[in-house]
Amino acid sequence: MTAAAVHAFDRDGPAARRLARALGAAFAPIGLHRFPDGESSVSAAPAAAVSCLYSALNRPDAKLAPLLLAADALRRRGADRLILVAPYLPYLRQDRVFVPGQALSRDVFGRAVGSAFDGIITVQAHMHRTRDLDAAFGGRPVLNLSAVTLLAQAGRWNDPVFVAPDIEAESWARAAADAAGGTWTGFRKVRDGDREVRLGPARVDAVRGRQAVILDDICSSGATLMSAAASLRAAGAAGVDVAVAHALFPPVVQARLLGAGIGRILSTDSIPHPTNAARLAPLLAQAGISPLLLASPL
């Protein structure tokens, strides 16, 4: 069984249509009207019993209310099983209370979204300390797909060394090397003295004279990537490119990254961005929606 219908707001129409084509499903837009005071009014076409709502959830504060209203509208229009396809899930970085008085944003967001949908599909979720996304989303099944292979193949590098900026990303670098050839390494702390610690590649010989490709899930400020690129160049890398799942950064940050000596920046189309190089629709359709969520009861 495949999704009978894919729904989306106009802003997500191109990516949602690509997903609908990959699934062999119908596409139906969702209407959104903003009242002068900023409130939203949502209208949905008749929905199939099994429906997907596609939404890129970058800049989420303005999108959350319309998202929840759309879920309600689709239920009222006939959706018995409703799947949220959100390639980028926000609010996962605040996965604990770091300072007394803070909200636990991950769980607040997760409860709200989980209560509106029967399942959620995302890509390369930011899960540094979260081990159970289902629990964070009120027990709803959350399928977290990897975009590493798509990114590794999109770059068409010749014998690259894929670089993990931290321990959490080492499995991504290893998978990229397996998918596209080349090798991988990661960053480790390098002590320059009693009080000075910096990050450098674990194996300098692995990057010297080679094309280095830094893999990460998110780029927003670009600070981590610029620091990593500087360390790789100092270690003798012939060039440094960047491949990220979610391009959250504005044009000014892109200019800084390129000005810092990074050659190419590649991202998936989870968020529309000039650096998009890998489309997620085939991955979402084949690895996620069709066989794993919609083909069996939730």
RAGI-V711990 format. One record per run of one state. SS is the DSSP state (alpha for helix, beta for strand, coil for the rest). FROM is the first residue (numbers start at 1). LEN is the number of residues. If there is no record, write none. Layout:
ss:SS from:FROM len:LEN
ss:SS from:FROM len:LEN
//
This chain:
ss:coil from:1 len:4
ss:beta from:5 len:4
ss:coil from:9 len:1
ss:alpha from:10 len:14
ss:coil from:24 len:2
ss:beta from:26 len:9
ss:coil from:35 len:5
ss:beta from:40 len:5
ss:coil from:45 len:5
ss:beta from:50 len:5
ss:coil from:55 len:6
ss:alpha from:61 len:16
ss:coil from:77 len:4
ss:beta from:81 len:5
ss:coil from:86 len:19
ss:alpha from:105 len:10
ss:coil from:115 len:4
ss:beta from:119 len:5
ss:coil from:124 len:9
ss:alpha from:133 len:4
ss:coil from:137 len:4
ss:beta from:141 len:5
ss:coil from:146 len:2
ss:alpha from:148 len:7
ss:coil from:155 len:6
ss:beta from:161 len:4
ss:coil from:165 len:2
ss:alpha from:167 len:14
ss:coil from:181 len:2
ss:beta from:183 len:9
ss:coil from:192 len:5
ss:beta from:197 len:5
ss:coil from:202 len:2
ss:alpha from:204 len:4
ss:coil from:208 len:3
ss:beta from:211 len:9
ss:coil from:220 len:3
ss:alpha from:223 len:12
ss:coil from:235 len:4
ss:beta from:239 len:9
ss:coil from:248 len:3
ss:alpha from:251 len:9
ss:coil from:260 len:5
ss:beta from:265 len:4
ss:coil from:269 len:7
ss:beta from:276 len:3
ss:coil from:279 len:2
ss:alpha from:281 len:14
ss:coil from:295 len:4
//
